[in-house]
């Protein structure tokens, strides 16, 4: 079945939901009824799928029985769980690399038990004290991965280990782009994935993490052109941005997808040309993030994603690596080719 606007899987990130409720309830330890209330909010906003973001619940730290309860709470609320994003769990963290690697393996097993398609990891670290104190945490620098061959090699080796585990249980693994990490530029992200060298390991082209920085940034089209042929999952968000370089002034703030710097009509054309067929995950920081994501889903389905009169593409990453995939017209009722 062709991936068209009405069928393309779009998940809501659970970033807007806290890990501790106002009454002190820790969501990780809460009853399935508490989880179901969140899933119902996601469904009521118009979503049929969610990314099980681990800032809300750490699936990798749940027992098998609790994972089954979580799956049931989502299903009873009309929400599928195609993806899981584990964030700020770098496997090259100076202090917690081994702990984060073990957690990442448990997360892969949890995602497989939940019947997911893809798990997303990154190399970004927990926010610093200064970042926590800012209105927008990206306005002050955080951790920077070192320019050190041995650390780079450790990243390749450990991420390859996770990728092999993911492949064994039938999952794609996606690596999230994030500033000042080895996934912080298009060139570096592609080099990392190429050196990992596994067909199920790709890039999560979350360039929203990069265009929001209060400093000079690369052109978003240039970045997407380079990484989309390797991309297999996509965190999507947008920011308005203003620059006065001669005064060293760079400002960015969250915005609806249709209003920000990235033209997602053009961006998705680039993605289709590159053969992208992955799950989309919508994120937003500040205010009623879930409602902004719901509006973004409507924008994507109405104006961006291919219609029945559009196109769909094959999914071979080998073909993608050796040139742009050829657009294939969608025949009525045709399946993927």
Order of alpha helices (4+ residues) and beta strands (2+ residues): beta-alpha-beta-alpha-beta-alpha-beta-alpha-alpha-beta-alpha-beta-alpha-alpha-beta-beta-beta-alpha-beta-alpha-beta-alpha-beta
